Amino acid sequence: MSQTLEDFFQKNPSQWRSSYPGLSLNTLLNEYEQFVGHFQNTDASNRYQEKNQTILHCFRQLLIDGVPLQYISNKAYFYNSEFYVDERVLIPRSETELLVERALKEISAIDKEEVSILEVGVGPGTIGLSLLQEIKNKKIDYTATDISRDALDVFLMNQFKLSFKIDRNHKVQTLQTDRLIGINDTYDVILSNPPYIKAQEDRSLVHHQVILHEPHVALFLKDDIYEAWFDEFFDQVHNQLNPNGFFLMEGHESHLASLMKKCEKIFNKKGQLIQDLTGRDRFLLIRK
Ligand SMILES: C[S@@+](CC[C@H](N)C(=O)[O-])C[C@H]1O[C@@H](n2cnc3c(N)ncnc32)[C@H](O)[C@@H]1O
């Protein structure tokens, strides 16, 4: 069986190999073993089960379709944990781990035993659930929001899956809403990795596999509403942040500097742009 997959891997044309840059045969064989193991349970396989095809054929078909391996195995690794993911949520990106690290550093410097955190656009919960696992010496009151009910459902699955790693003193709640609409509480910390790709202008830079398989609500904002969307968002963040609280957001390397200007105007304070490991502007940090 694996010989056949090996042949497929070596012989198949760029049509599907281009979807998995850098994929080694070993990784592919490991993924296949796992796929066989939980074939009955994966959402991605259901589409092909109806056709009563063999497991290997289904697996090949998913590869030909360019389905990301994380959606095939329903697993993605982020920070210190394995998260459940499927096509309802964005696959976590490694650069977002830097946001977690920075947030942990800033939170540890807050001179309070109880800290309230709001995360806007929580997706599978990679940022928030990673923070909650790491923070042991403070009690966290954490609120996760997302505009997508589907994303919140995946968040709840991960909260359950990782609950054994999270201090029981932390409080977690979820809310389905657009940015901070309907939120009246104020927070010490507001975090977000919002959709930040311009649907038209930036599209050519996005890998076709991402466009085909990841949820567009997690990735794109229409070009003509981009500026106004962030103006409103930053206004809401400013209103709901406690004095001395901080806002940390991931953004697009080409747009973050101009978004920072908007933010500084609203906050009437100087913020800080933080680079990712490739030296590109990736995060915006500002204090109220
Ligand atoms: C880039 S993903 C980030 C997911 C996760 N926090 C991470 O860092 O991997 C953006 C998330 O924001 C959500 N979202 C999109 N528009 C939103 C809005 N207007 N209000 C709240 N959440 C939104 C999407 O559903 C998606 O889960």
The ligand as an ORCA input file, in Angstrom:
! r2SCAN-3c Opt
* xyz 0 1
  C      -6.749     35.255     10.860
  S      -8.022     34.312     11.685
  C      -7.264     34.145     13.281
  C      -7.634     32.894     13.993
  C      -6.792     32.636     15.270
  N      -7.000     33.677     16.243
  C      -5.314     32.528     14.916
  O      -4.564     33.456     15.242
  O      -4.902     31.517     14.331
  C      -9.252     35.569     11.911
  C     -10.469     35.154     12.710
  O     -11.311     36.318     12.826
  C     -12.651     35.967     12.594
  N     -13.349     37.175     12.082
  C     -13.450     37.608     10.817
  N     -14.148     38.762     10.774
  C     -14.482     39.053     12.052
  C     -15.217     40.113     12.650
  N     -15.724     41.096     11.917
  N     -15.396     40.095     13.980
  C     -14.873     39.072     14.740
  N     -14.174     38.048     14.223
  C     -13.965     38.041     12.895
  C     -12.599     34.822     11.609
  O     -13.749     34.034     11.663
  C     -11.323     34.092     12.078
  O     -11.634     33.092     13.015
*
